């Protein structure tokens, strides 16, 4: 008896962890950054940023179907780590220097909490000073500028980390949206150019298929004038004849009987 699961991808712990969250799940995770357990907040904030960076990075690959992307991010794939995704994104020009610096802050804090043998706190002087060193990227919005200003001056380290993750993630989302809008605009222009080209070709073919009289052109015939003796003594002296003249006549020449 054939299995009903044939052809379906087997569910694994890794696939569960990489499943797309719903809007409510994403919002709940974002809200927990500033009030929940500190270790969970450190890891969750980095996961949110990595998710948005991965989505933006994937859009830059020519072959980005699910099967190919799974090969890139699997356990032995070239994009298996957060650090590798950051480096590749910087090499592709997706991240500027300030964004690279800020995402590395988030990655380092995530690693510190995730791999520590003891309970860490955002209030640790080294962790707090690392968060406060965040930089404001160039060409940023007013809201982002205020967010990074809050991060550098906040007295609550966990809230500052939550705002940093939110600001970095929102900036990546805007990059993805702007890229999508540019692509849609380019495709619309290409479709309009194709449509106008087809219309022009159709008009030309229609014009060529109509009789000349319907196109406003009268039928013409060409009357050839044979060479004749010239009255110019200079031409006669050299034995030359005037050139052949081509004259248009509106009426065809009449045939006269001999």
Beta strands, then each sheet from edge to edge (+ up, - down):
strand 1: 221-225
strand 2: 245-249
sheet 1: 1+ 2-
end
